[in-house]
Amino acid sequence: MRIALGGTGAFATKHLDGLARIDEAEVVSVFGRTADRTEAYAAAHGIAHWCTDLDEVLRRDEVDAVILATPTQLHAAQAIACLDAGKHVQIEIPLADSLADAQAVVAAQQRTGLVAMAGHTRRFNPSHQWLHNKIRAGEFNIQQMDVQTYFWRRTNTNAKGEPRSWTDHLLWHHAAHTVDLFTYQTGDTIVAANILEGPHHPELGIAMDMSIQMKTSNGSLLTLSLSFNNDGPFGTFFRYIGDTGTYLARYDELITGRDEVVDVSDVAVSMNGIELQDREFIAAIGEGRDPNSSVQQVLGCYRVLHNLERQLNG
Protein backbone atom coordinates (compact mmCIF):
# COMPACT_ATOMS: atom_id res chain seq x y z
CA MET A 1 0.00 0.00 0.00
CA ARG A 2 1.67 3.18 -1.22
CA ILE A 3 0.82 6.02 1.13
CA ALA A 4 1.21 9.79 1.04
CA LEU A 5 1.45 11.52 4.40
CA GLY A 6 0.00 14.97 4.98
CA GLY A 7 1.79 17.00 7.65
CA THR A 8 5.22 17.13 9.27
CA GLY A 9 4.23 17.56 12.91
CA ALA A 10 4.02 15.35 15.96
CA PHE A 11 1.22 13.10 14.75
CA ALA A 12 2.63 12.74 11.26
CA THR A 13 5.73 11.29 12.92
CA LYS A 14 3.60 8.96 15.07
CA HIS A 15 2.07 7.59 11.87
CA LEU A 16 5.47 7.20 10.26
CA ASP A 17 6.65 5.22 13.28
CA GLY A 18 3.60 2.97 13.09
CA LEU A 19 3.76 2.48 9.33
CA ALA A 20 7.43 1.51 9.57
CA ARG A 21 6.31 -1.64 11.43
CA ILE A 22 3.74 -2.63 8.79
CA ASP A 23 5.22 -4.72 5.98
CA GLU A 24 2.34 -3.93 3.62
CA ALA A 25 2.89 -0.17 3.86
CA GLU A 26 5.30 2.20 2.10
CA VAL A 27 5.32 5.97 2.51
CA VAL A 28 6.09 7.34 -0.95
CA SER A 29 5.32 11.03 -0.50
CA VAL A 30 4.89 13.72 2.14
CA PHE A 31 3.37 17.18 1.79
CA GLY A 32 3.59 20.04 4.25
CA ARG A 33 2.97 23.76 4.67
CA THR A 34 6.48 25.11 3.98
CA ALA A 35 9.09 23.91 1.51
CA ASP A 36 12.15 24.04 3.77
CA ARG A 37 10.53 22.12 6.61
CA THR A 38 8.91 19.54 4.32
CA GLU A 39 12.12 18.90 2.35
CA ALA A 40 14.07 18.43 5.59
CA TYR A 41 11.38 16.13 6.98
CA ALA A 42 11.40 13.96 3.84
CA ALA A 43 15.19 13.70 3.93
CA ALA A 44 15.23 12.82 7.64
CA HIS A 45 12.69 10.02 7.14
CA GLY A 46 13.85 8.68 3.79
CA ILE A 47 10.72 9.69 1.85
CA ALA A 48 11.44 9.95 -1.88
CA HIS A 49 8.93 12.64 -2.86
CA TRP A 50 7.89 15.81 -1.06
CA CYS A 51 5.91 18.91 -1.95
CA THR A 52 3.69 21.63 -0.45
CA ASP A 53 0.66 20.98 -2.68
CA LEU A 54 -1.92 18.26 -2.04
CA ASP A 55 -3.07 18.41 -5.67
CA GLU A 56 0.45 17.45 -6.79
CA VAL A 57 0.31 14.41 -4.51
CA LEU A 58 -3.11 13.40 -5.78
CA ARG A 59 -1.91 13.50 -9.41
CA ARG A 60 0.72 10.86 -8.65
CA ASP A 61 -0.32 7.40 -9.87
CA GLU A 62 1.98 5.76 -7.34
CA VAL A 63 -0.13 7.02 -4.42
CA ASP A 64 -2.88 4.62 -3.35
CA ALA A 65 -3.95 6.27 -0.11
CA VAL A 66 -3.41 9.40 1.97
CA ILE A 67 -3.11 9.88 5.73
CA LEU A 68 -3.97 13.44 6.76
CA ALA A 69 -2.20 14.71 9.89
CA THR A 70 -2.77 18.31 8.85
CA PRO A 71 -4.44 21.23 10.68
CA THR A 72 -8.00 20.49 11.77
CA GLN A 73 -9.51 23.27 9.67
CA LEU A 74 -8.22 21.58 6.49
CA HIS A 75 -9.37 18.04 7.22
CA ALA A 76 -12.75 17.98 5.50
CA ALA A 77 -11.75 19.77 2.29
CA GLN A 78 -8.56 17.72 1.96
CA ALA A 79 -10.37 14.43 2.64
CA ILE A 80 -12.96 15.19 -0.03
CA ALA A 81 -10.20 16.12 -2.51
CA CYS A 82 -8.47 12.78 -1.83
CA LEU A 83 -11.67 10.79 -2.38
CA ASP A 84 -12.57 12.71 -5.53
CA ALA A 85 -9.07 11.94 -6.86
CA GLY A 86 -9.62 8.21 -6.30
CA LYS A 87 -7.43 7.91 -3.19
CA HIS A 88 -8.42 6.16 0.02
CA VAL A 89 -8.03 8.47 3.01
CA GLN A 90 -7.50 8.37 6.74
CA ILE A 91 -8.14 11.66 8.55
CA GLU A 92 -6.53 12.29 11.92
CA ILE A 93 -8.97 13.21 14.65
CA PRO A 94 -11.07 15.28 14.40
CA LEU A 95 -12.74 14.40 11.13
CA ALA A 96 -13.91 18.02 10.93
CA ASP A 97 -14.66 20.98 13.15
CA SER A 98 -18.31 21.24 12.16
CA LEU A 99 -21.15 18.78 11.60
CA ALA A 100 -21.75 20.08 8.09
CA ASP A 101 -18.15 19.38 7.07
CA ALA A 102 -18.24 15.91 8.65
CA GLN A 103 -21.42 15.13 6.72
CA ALA A 104 -19.78 16.34 3.50
CA VAL A 105 -16.91 13.86 3.98
CA VAL A 106 -19.40 11.03 4.56
CA ALA A 107 -21.25 12.02 1.39
CA ALA A 108 -17.97 11.96 -0.59
CA GLN A 109 -17.17 8.48 0.73
CA GLN A 110 -20.62 7.22 -0.24
CA ARG A 111 -20.29 8.80 -3.68
CA THR A 112 -16.86 7.26 -4.38
CA GLY A 113 -17.08 3.97 -2.47
CA LEU A 114 -13.49 4.35 -1.26
CA VAL A 115 -12.22 3.71 2.26
CA ALA A 116 -12.48 6.81 4.44
CA MET A 117 -11.51 6.41 8.07
CA ALA A 118 -11.22 8.83 10.99
CA GLY A 119 -8.34 8.57 13.46
CA HIS A 120 -10.34 7.80 16.60
CA THR A 121 -7.36 6.08 18.19
CA ARG A 122 -9.05 5.13 21.46
CA ARG A 123 -10.96 2.41 19.61
CA PHE A 124 -7.59 0.80 18.87
CA ASN A 125 -5.61 1.21 22.09
CA PRO A 126 -5.16 -2.30 23.59
CA SER A 127 -6.47 -1.12 26.98
CA HIS A 128 -9.79 -0.02 25.49
CA GLN A 129 -9.89 -3.01 23.14
CA TRP A 130 -9.54 -5.34 26.14
CA LEU A 131 -12.52 -3.69 27.81
CA HIS A 132 -14.51 -3.65 24.56
CA ASN A 133 -14.03 -7.41 24.24
CA LYS A 134 -15.15 -7.89 27.84
CA ILE A 135 -18.26 -5.78 27.24
CA ARG A 136 -19.16 -7.68 24.06
CA ALA A 137 -18.77 -10.98 25.92
CA GLY A 138 -21.33 -9.79 28.48
CA GLU A 139 -18.77 -9.81 31.29
CA PHE A 140 -18.77 -6.06 32.02
CA ASN A 141 -21.30 -3.27 31.70
CA ILE A 142 -20.44 0.40 32.07
CA GLN A 143 -22.22 2.29 34.83
CA GLN A 144 -20.08 5.40 34.45
CA MET A 145 -17.00 6.58 32.59
CA ASP A 146 -15.07 9.30 34.39
CA VAL A 147 -12.52 10.87 32.04
CA GLN A 148 -9.90 13.60 32.49
CA THR A 149 -8.20 15.15 29.46
CA TYR A 150 -5.49 17.49 30.71
CA PHE A 151 -2.80 19.47 28.89
CA TRP A 152 -0.74 22.64 29.31
CA ARG A 153 -1.54 24.71 26.21
CA ARG A 154 -1.45 28.37 27.22
CA THR A 155 0.49 29.13 24.05
CA ASN A 156 -0.27 27.92 20.54
CA THR A 157 2.11 24.95 20.44
CA ASN A 158 1.83 21.31 19.39
CA ALA A 159 2.61 18.10 21.30
CA LYS A 160 6.32 18.59 20.54
CA GLY A 161 6.32 22.14 21.95
CA GLU A 162 6.62 23.67 18.49
CA PRO A 163 4.59 26.70 17.31
CA ARG A 164 1.30 25.84 15.58
CA SER A 165 -0.10 27.55 12.48
CA TRP A 166 -3.64 26.79 13.72
CA THR A 167 -5.51 26.63 17.02
CA ASP A 168 -6.46 23.39 18.78
CA HIS A 169 -9.91 22.96 20.37
CA LEU A 170 -11.09 21.13 23.48
CA LEU A 171 -14.57 20.34 22.13
CA TRP A 172 -13.99 19.52 18.47
CA HIS A 173 -10.73 17.65 19.02
CA HIS A 174 -10.14 16.34 22.52
CA ALA A 175 -13.76 15.74 23.54
CA ALA A 176 -14.27 13.90 20.23
CA HIS A 177 -11.99 11.09 21.46
CA THR A 178 -14.09 10.43 24.54
CA VAL A 179 -17.57 11.05 23.09
CA ASP A 180 -16.88 8.50 20.34
CA LEU A 181 -15.31 6.01 22.76
CA PHE A 182 -18.26 6.29 25.16
CA THR A 183 -20.79 5.41 22.45
CA TYR A 184 -18.50 2.73 21.00
CA GLN A 185 -18.01 1.02 24.36
CA THR A 186 -21.62 1.25 25.51
CA GLY A 187 -23.04 0.45 22.08
CA ASP A 188 -25.84 2.82 22.94
CA THR A 189 -27.35 6.16 21.97
CA ILE A 190 -26.74 9.37 23.90
CA VAL A 191 -30.07 10.77 25.11
CA ALA A 192 -28.83 13.65 27.29
CA ALA A 193 -25.74 15.85 27.04
CA ASN A 194 -24.72 19.00 28.89
CA ILE A 195 -21.67 21.24 28.68
CA LEU A 196 -20.05 24.09 30.60
CA GLU A 197 -16.93 26.04 29.63
CA GLY A 198 -14.58 28.38 31.43
CA PRO A 199 -13.23 31.73 30.23
CA HIS A 200 -11.83 32.04 26.73
CA HIS A 201 -8.11 32.70 26.32
CA PRO A 202 -7.61 36.38 25.36
CA GLU A 203 -5.25 35.55 22.48
CA LEU A 204 -6.19 31.99 21.42
CA GLY A 205 -9.90 32.75 21.54
CA ILE A 206 -10.85 29.30 22.85
CA ALA A 207 -12.15 27.94 26.15
CA MET A 208 -9.29 26.61 28.25
CA ASP A 209 -11.47 24.51 30.56
CA MET A 210 -14.57 22.46 29.87
CA SER A 211 -16.94 20.05 31.62
CA ILE A 212 -19.28 17.62 29.81
CA GLN A 213 -21.91 15.21 31.12
CA MET A 214 -23.76 12.57 29.10
CA LYS A 215 -26.25 9.75 29.54
CA THR A 216 -27.16 6.86 27.25
CA SER A 217 -30.60 5.31 26.83
CA ASN A 218 -29.64 2.41 29.12
CA GLY A 219 -28.45 4.78 31.88
CA SER A 220 -24.67 4.74 31.44
CA LEU A 221 -23.10 8.05 32.47
CA LEU A 222 -20.09 9.99 31.20
CA THR A 223 -18.34 12.69 33.18
CA LEU A 224 -15.63 14.40 31.12
CA SER A 225 -13.28 17.14 32.36
CA LEU A 226 -10.96 18.89 29.90
CA SER A 227 -8.30 21.54 30.47
CA PHE A 228 -5.50 23.35 28.68
CA ASN A 229 -4.55 24.96 32.02
CA ASN A 230 -3.30 21.79 33.71
CA ASP A 231 0.36 21.78 34.76
CA GLY A 232 0.78 17.99 34.64
CA PRO A 233 0.50 15.11 34.54
CA PHE A 234 -0.54 15.33 30.89
CA GLY A 235 -2.78 13.12 28.81
CA THR A 236 -6.17 11.46 29.14
CA PHE A 237 -7.12 9.21 32.03
CA PHE A 238 -10.18 6.95 31.77
CA ARG A 239 -11.95 5.38 34.75
CA TYR A 240 -14.47 2.70 33.80
CA ILE A 241 -16.89 1.99 36.65
CA GLY A 242 -18.88 -1.13 35.86
CA ASP A 243 -21.10 -3.79 37.34
CA THR A 244 -18.24 -6.29 37.76
CA GLY A 245 -15.27 -4.05 38.52
CA THR A 246 -13.45 -0.77 38.01
CA TYR A 247 -10.67 -0.19 35.49
CA LEU A 248 -8.31 2.73 34.83
CA ALA A 249 -6.93 3.13 31.32
CA ARG A 250 -4.27 5.47 30.04
CA TYR A 251 -3.44 5.00 26.36
CA ASP A 252 -2.11 1.41 26.15
CA GLU A 253 -1.98 0.68 29.89
CA LEU A 254 -4.75 -0.77 32.06
CA ILE A 255 -5.07 -1.38 35.80
CA THR A 256 -7.96 -2.35 38.06
CA GLY A 257 -9.41 -0.10 40.72
CA ARG A 258 -7.29 -2.09 43.18
CA ASP A 259 -4.04 -1.18 41.36
CA GLU A 260 -3.70 -4.62 39.75
CA VAL A 261 -2.00 -4.45 36.34
CA VAL A 262 -4.03 -6.03 33.52
CA ASP A 263 -1.89 -7.69 30.84
CA VAL A 264 -3.17 -6.40 27.49
CA SER A 265 -0.12 -7.47 25.48
CA ASP A 266 -2.01 -10.28 23.74
CA VAL A 267 -5.01 -8.19 22.67
CA ALA A 268 -3.46 -7.22 19.32
CA VAL A 269 -0.25 -7.55 17.33
CA SER A 270 1.11 -4.32 18.80
CA MET A 271 0.83 -2.18 21.92
CA ASN A 272 0.88 0.97 19.76
CA GLY A 273 -2.61 2.38 19.17
CA ILE A 274 -1.59 4.50 16.16
CA GLU A 275 0.06 1.49 14.51
CA LEU A 276 -3.09 -0.60 15.08
CA GLN A 277 -5.19 2.20 13.62
CA ASP A 278 -2.98 2.29 10.51
CA ARG A 279 -3.09 -1.51 10.23
CA GLU A 280 -6.89 -1.36 10.18
CA PHE A 281 -6.82 1.30 7.46
CA ILE A 282 -4.52 -0.77 5.24
CA ALA A 283 -6.39 -4.02 5.91
CA ALA A 284 -9.76 -2.44 5.08
CA ILE A 285 -8.42 -1.18 1.74
CA GLY A 286 -6.91 -4.58 0.90
CA GLU A 287 -10.07 -6.45 1.88
CA GLY A 288 -12.48 -3.96 0.32
CA ARG A 289 -14.47 -3.46 3.51
CA ASP A 290 -15.64 -0.75 5.88
CA PRO A 291 -12.97 -0.07 8.54
CA ASN A 292 -13.53 0.26 12.25
CA SER A 293 -13.78 4.04 12.83
CA SER A 294 -15.06 4.69 9.32
CA VAL A 295 -16.37 8.18 8.73
CA GLN A 296 -19.94 6.82 8.81
CA GLN A 297 -19.38 5.09 12.16
CA VAL A 298 -18.06 8.21 13.88
CA LEU A 299 -20.55 10.69 12.42
CA GLY A 300 -22.79 10.37 15.49
CA CYS A 301 -19.96 11.76 17.61
CA TYR A 302 -19.90 14.94 15.54
CA ARG A 303 -23.67 15.31 15.85
CA VAL A 304 -23.24 15.29 19.63
CA LEU A 305 -20.41 17.85 19.46
CA HIS A 306 -22.58 20.03 17.22
CA ASN A 307 -25.43 19.94 19.74
CA LEU A 308 -23.05 20.75 22.60
CA GLU A 309 -21.67 23.71 20.67
CA ARG A 310 -25.22 24.96 20.13
CA GLN A 311 -25.72 24.86 23.90
CA LEU A 312 -22.64 27.01 24.40
CA ASN A 313 -23.79 29.49 21.77
CA GLY A 314 -27.17 29.81 23.43
Residue pairs with C-beta under 8 A, 6 or more apart in sequence:
1 24
1 25
1 26
1 64
1 65
1 282
1 285
1 286
2 26
2 28
2 62
2 63
2 64
2 65
3 19
3 25
3 26
3 27
3 28
3 63
3 64
3 65
3 66
3 67
4 27
4 28
4 29
4 30
4 31
4 57
4 60
4 63
4 65
4 66
4 67
4 87
5 12
5 15
5 16
5 27
5 29
5 30
5 31
5 47
5 66
5 67
5 69
6 12
6 30
6 31
6 32
6 54
6 57
6 66
6 67
6 68
6 69
6 70
6 78
7 30
7 32
7 68
7 69
7 70
7 92
8 30
8 32
8 33
8 37
8 38
8 41
9 69
9 158
9 159
9 160
9 162
10 158
10 159
10 160
10 162
11 69
11 92
11 159
11 274
12 30
12 41
12 69
14 69
14 274
15 67
15 69
15 274
15 278
16 27
16 45
17 272
17 274
17 275
18 270
18 272
18 274
18 275
18 276
18 277
18 278
18 279
19 25
19 27
19 275
19 278
21 270
21 272
21 275
22 275
22 278
22 279
22 282
24 282
24 286
25 278
25 282
27 45
27 47
28 47
28 48
28 49
28 60
28 62
28 63
29 47
29 48
29 49
29 50
29 51
29 57
29 60
29 62
29 63
30 38
30 41
30 42
30 45
30 47
30 49
30 50
31 38
31 50
31 51
31 52
31 53
31 54
31 56
31 57
32 38
32 41
32 50
32 52
33 52
33 165
34 52
35 52
38 50
38 51
38 52
39 50
41 47
41 50
42 48
42 49
42 50
49 60
51 57
54 78
54 81
54 82
55 81
57 63
57 66
58 66
58 81
58 82
58 85
58 87
59 85
63 87
64 87
64 88
64 285
65 87
65 88
65 89
65 90
65 115
65 281
65 282
65 285
66 82
66 87
66 88
66 89
66 90
67 89
67 90
67 92
67 278
67 281
68 74
68 75
68 78
68 79
68 82
68 89
68 90
68 91
68 92
69 92
70 78
70 92
71 164
71 165
71 166
72 94
72 96
72 97
72 166
72 168
72 169
72 172
72 173
73 97
73 166
75 91
75 92
75 94
75 95
75 96
75 97
75 101
75 105
76 95
76 96
76 98
76 101
76 102
76 104
76 105
77 101
78 91
79 89
79 91
79 95
79 105
79 108
79 116
79 295
80 104
80 105
80 108
82 88
82 89
83 89
83 105
83 108
83 109
83 111
83 112
83 114
83 116
84 108
84 112
86 112
86 114
87 114
88 114
88 115
88 116
88 281
88 285
89 114
89 115
89 116
89 117
90 116
90 117
90 118
90 119
90 277
90 278
90 281
91 105
91 116
91 117
91 118
91 119
91 295
92 119
93 118
93 119
93 120
93 121
93 173
93 176
93 177
94 118
94 172
94 173
94 176
94 302
95 101
95 102
95 105
95 118
95 176
95 295
95 298
95 302
96 102
96 104
96 105
96 172
96 302
97 169
97 172
97 173
98 172
98 306
99 302
99 303
99 305
99 306
102 295
102 299
102 302
103 299
105 116
105 295
106 116
106 295
106 296
106 299
108 116
109 115
109 116
109 294
109 295
109 296
110 296
115 281
115 284
115 285
115 290
115 291
115 294
116 294
116 295
117 280
117 281
117 284
117 291
117 293
117 294
117 295
118 293
118 294
118 295
118 298
119 277
119 293
120 176
120 177
120 180
120 181
120 184
120 293
120 298
120 301
121 177
121 273
121 274
121 277
122 128
122 177
122 178
122 180
122 181
122 184
122 273
123 129
123 132
123 180
123 181
123 184
123 277
123 292
123 293
124 268
124 273
124 274
124 276
124 277
124 280
124 292
124 293
125 249
125 251
125 252
125 273
125 276
126 252
126 254
126 264
126 265
126 267
126 268
126 271
126 273
126 276
127 238
127 249
127 250
127 251
127 252
127 253
127 254
127 262
127 264
128 181
128 185
128 238
128 249
129 264
129 267
129 268
130 254
130 262
130 264
130 267
131 140
131 185
131 240
131 247
131 249
131 254
132 184
132 185
133 267
134 140
135 141
135 142
135 185
135 186
135 187
139 244
140 240
140 242
140 243
140 244
140 245
141 220
141 242
141 243
141 244
142 185
142 186
142 220
142 240
142 241
142 242
143 219
143 220
143 221
143 241
143 242
143 243
144 220
144 221
144 222
144 223
144 241
145 178
145 181
145 182
145 185
145 220
145 221
145 222
145 223
145 224
145 238
145 239
145 240
145 241
146 223
146 238
146 239
146 241
147 178
147 222
147 223
147 224
147 225
147 236
147 237
147 238
147 239
148 224
148 225
148 226
148 236
148 237
149 170
149 174
149 175
149 177
149 178
149 224
149 225
149 226
149 227
149 235
149 236
150 225
150 226
150 227
150 230
150 232
150 233
150 234
150 235
150 236
150 237
151 174
151 227
151 228
151 230
151 234
151 235
152 228
152 229
152 230
152 231
152 232
152 234
153 168
153 208
153 228
154 201
154 208
154 228
154 229
156 163
156 164
156 167
156 168
156 203
156 204
157 163
157 164
158 164
167 204
167 205
167 206
168 174
168 206
168 228
169 206
170 197
170 206
170 207
170 208
170 209
170 210
170 226
170 227
170 228
171 195
171 207
171 210
171 305
171 308
171 309
171 312
172 305
172 309
174 226
174 236
175 210
175 212
175 224
175 226
175 305
175 308
176 301
176 302
176 305
177 236
178 222
178 224
178 236
178 238
179 190
179 212
179 214
179 222
179 224
179 301
179 304
179 305
180 298
180 301
181 238
182 190
182 214
182 216
182 220
182 222
183 189
183 190
183 216
183 300
183 301
183 304
185 240
186 216
186 218
186 220
188 216
188 217
188 218
188 220
189 216
189 217
190 214
190 215
190 216
190 304
191 215
191 216
191 217
192 213
192 214
192 215
193 212
193 213
193 214
193 215
193 304
193 307
193 308
194 212
194 213
194 214
194 311
195 210
195 211
195 212
195 213
195 308
195 311
195 312
196 210
196 211
197 207
197 209
197 210
197 211
197 312
198 207
198 208
198 209
198 210
199 207
199 208
199 209
200 206
200 207
200 208
201 207
201 208
201 228
206 228
208 227
208 228
208 229
209 226
209 227
209 228
209 229
210 225
210 226
210 227
211 224
211 225
211 226
212 222
212 223
212 224
212 226
212 308
213 221
213 222
213 223
213 224
214 221
214 222
214 224
214 304
215 221
215 222
235 250
235 251
236 250
236 251
237 248
237 249
237 250
238 248
238 249
238 250
239 246
239 247
239 248
239 257
240 246
240 247
240 248
240 249
245 256
245 257
246 256
246 257
247 254
247 255
247 256
247 257
247 262
248 254
248 255
248 256
248 257
251 273
252 264
252 271
252 272
252 273
253 264
254 261
254 262
254 264
255 261
255 262
256 262
264 271
265 271
268 276
269 276
269 279
270 276
270 279
277 293
280 291
280 292
280 293
281 291
283 291
284 290
284 291
284 294
290 296
290 297
